[in-house]
Amino acid sequence: MANLHLFVLHIFAMAFGVHHLCDAKVMMEYIGATGVPVKFDAVPIEEGIDFHFILGFAIDADPSGNPQNGTFSPYWASTLTPESAAAIKASHPNVKVMASLSGWSIGKKVLNWYTPADPQLWISNAFSSLKSIIETFHLDGIDIDYERFGRHNESFAYCIGELVTLLKNQSVISVATIAPFYSTVIPYIELYKNYGDFIDYVNHQFYTDRVKTPEGYLEAFKLRTGQFDKAKVLPSYEVNGRGIQGDAFFDALRLLERNGYDINGVMIFSADASAKNNYHYERKSQAFLLNSTSSV
């Protein structure tokens, strides 16, 4: 009976175009972190892609960068309103909208992971404040993007892991991702080791790995998929930024495939920069994913 129920749900999903996490290739797109008045509906979205917008950023600090003990506030572009989030999801059932936590800075103030005096209070504050933001903005998940750590960061994996677990177990979110890069990978490995079952994708920032050729990208991908689950690690690209650029990125994706890697999705930073080139890399990345021979 259970198998019949699942079969009926599957037929329903196929018939009505319902998308579920991991049913299709995924496109992750950061948006709203730079102050550019970008809008969801300007970004091209293919129907066959699970498209996740990641709002940058929700931050547990005041506008001056002072820590707020787990009480998060939204700092993304004012054009990305609750109404626009609801509208893009209504017009594209394959879209999810997420909030990324922290990022690098508020203005010129660099943000740090700080050890809470009372971890349980931090987790409680984070859960309640994020739940409010998620409900207000019609969000589906969170992305973890703390980018600066002190020597003693043992609390990070516990606090973030427990927060993600609580949000998922309470059905506040349906998706959670992490965004490590070369100098932050150690605390994220600890987080993933202890809470990996609650983490859906790894948005590793490959553009910080200082590789500019497809061959270098392949070696970096081998390293990062050895540190995390290779089925969850997404290749990433920074528009007009660091690392591999232009068509060399797509050469790298093809090289990954030839070396046996399934390309389950792509992460791009960011829609803010892409607005100037008519979202060329978003269009080309989605076309690649739809035509890819990799399995899902």
N, C-alpha and C positions, 0 to 999 in steps of 0.2 A: 504493500500500500504506500509506503514511504517513497519507493522508487517511482511508482505511478504518479504520485503527487509532484515529485521533482520534474518528471517528464512533462506533465501538464504545464508547470511553471515555465519550463524551457520553451515549449511551443508558444505559450502566451508572449514571452519576451521576444521571440523571433517575429511573431506576427505583428506586434505592436511597437517594435523598435525600442523596447525597454533595455537599458544598459545597466549592468552591474559591475562592480569593481573587478578588474582582471578579466572581464568578458571580451575586451577589445584591447588593442594597443593604447597606451596612455600618452597624452601630451600634457606636460606640466609647464605652466607659463607664469612666471613671477610678474606682478603688475602693481603699479601704484607706489613704488618705493622712492621715487626721485622727485616727486612734486609736479611732474608733467601731468596735465589734465587729460589723462588717457581714459578711454571708456571701454567697457566689456564688448559692446556690440560692434566696435570697430575691428576687432580681431577676427580673422577668418577661422571658422570652426567646421571641420568635416564631420558628417554624420557618423561615419564608421570609426570614430576615435573617441575614447573616453577622455574628454578635455577637462583638465583641472586648472582653474585660475588660482594662483597663490598670492594673496594680498600681502604686501609688505608695508608696515609690519604692525603686529600687536606687541606692545612693549610694557614690561612691568617697571616702568620708570616715569617720572614726571617730565614735562617738556625740557627741563634743564638737565635731565639725565640722572636724577637722584633716584635710587632704588625705592620701589614701593611694596616690597615684601610680598611679591606674587600677585599684586593687583594690576592687571593688564588694562591698557587703553589702546584704542585703534589710532594709528598714525599714518594710514595710507591716504592716497589722494582723495580729496573731498568729492571728486566726480564719481567715485566708486561707492555709491549710496546703497542702503538696504533695498530701495526700490529697484535700482538697476541690477542688483544681484538677483533679486527675485525674477525680474523680467528676462534676464539672459537664460536662467534655468528653465523658465516657462517656455521660451521659444526654442531652446535646445535641450531636450531631455537627457542628452549625453554629457551635460556640463555639471561639474561640481565646483564649488568655490570654497577655498580654504584660507586660513590666516596663518602667516608665518610668524614665529615668535622671535623677537629680539632684533636680529640683523646686526650690522656692524656699529651703527651710531644713530644718535639723534642730533642732526646738524653736525657740529664739529666735536661733540661729546662722544667719545668711544665708549661703548657699552661692554660690561664685563659680567660673566657669571659670578655671582657672589654667594658665599655659603650662608644660607639662612640661619639665624640664631635658633629658630624653631622650625625644622623642616615640615612638620605636620601642619603648622599654621600657614607656611608658604604654599603647600599643596592645596589646602582648603581655600585660601584666598585665590589662588590661580584657577581652581576649578570653578568657583562661583563667578569670578569676573569673566572668565572665558565663556562660560555657559551663557552669560548675559549677552556678550558680544556675538556669539554664535547664533543665538536666537534672534537678536536684533537684525543681523546682516544675512540671515538665512544661509549660514555656512554649513559645510559638510565635514570639515576636518581641520587639522592643524599640521603645520610643518615646523620642525624644530631647527632654528638657525642661530643659536648662540655661537659667536665667532671669536670670543676672546676669553681665555681662562687663566686663572692664577695657578700657582704650583699645587695648591690643595683644592682639587675640584671633585673630591669623592662624592659630594652631595649631589652633583649634577645628574648622574645616572639614576640615583634613587628618586630624587624629586621629580624629574621629568618622566621617568618610567612609571612611577605611581600615578602621576597626573594623567598620562596617556591611557593607562589601564583603567582609571576611574572614569574618564570621559567616554571610553569605549564601552565599558561594562554598564554604564548608565544610559547608553544609547544617545549620548549628546553628539558624538561624532561617528562617522562610518569609515573614515580614512585618516591615517597618520603617516607622515613622512619625516625623514631626517635629512639634513643638508650639511654633512661634514666637508672639510677640505683638508689639504695636506697637513696643515699645522694643528688642526683640531681633531684629527682622526682618533686619537687615543681615547678621550672621554666618550666619543660616539661609539667606539668599538665596545666599551664597557656597557654603555646603554643598550646596544644591540644584543650583546651577549646575554643580558639579563631579561630583556623585554622585547626581543625580536619578533615574537609571535604577535605583538600588537602593532608592529611597524610594517606598513604595506609597501613602501618604496624608499630607496636611498637615492636622494638627489645629490650625489657627490658632485662637488664643484670642480670638474676636471679642468676648467679653464685656469685654475690656480696651480695646476701641476707643471706648468712651464713647458708643455709640449706643443709643438707647432706643426708636426708632421703626422700623417696617419700611422706610421710605424711607432712613433713615440706614444701616440694615443692608445694603440694596442697594448703596449707595455704597461701604461698607467692603468688601463682597464683590467688587465690581468692582476695587477697588484690590488686594486680596490675590490674586485670581485672575490679575491682570496680573503679579504678582511670582512666582507659582508656576504650575504646570500646573493649569488650571481643572478638569480632570477629576479631580484628586486632592485639591482643597481641599474640606474638609467644613465646613458650617455648624456652629456650636457654641453651647452654652447652659450657663450656670452656674446651678444650682438655688439659689434664695434668695440670689442673689449680685449681681454687677455686670452692667451692660449691660441689654439688652432682657430683659423679664420677662413671665411669664404667656403668655396666648394671643397676645400681640403677636409672639412668636417664630414661631408657626405662620403668622401673617399674613405675616411676613417670608419664610418659606419659599415660600408661595404667590406672593408678589411676585417672588421670584427665578425661579420657574418661568415666570411670565408674561413675564419679560424674557429668556427663552431659556436659562436656566441649568438644566442637568441636576443634580438633587439626588441624588448617588450615595450619600449617607449623612449621618449626624448624629453629632456628638461631644457628650457630656454630662459635665460635672463637677458633682457626682459622686454615685455610689451612696450614699456616706456620708450626704449631706444628704437624698437622696431617700427614705431609709428612713422618714422622719417623715411623708411624704405618700403612702405606698403606691406609690411609683415612678410617680407620675402622668405625669411628662414622658417617662420611658422607654416607657411604654405608648402615649402619644399620638404620640411620635416614630416608633415602629415602625409604628403604624397609618398614619401619614402616608406613610412610605416604601413600605409595601405597596400603598397606594392611589394613589401618585404616578404621574403620566403621564410622568415623566422616564425616559429610557432608561438602561440600565446599562452 
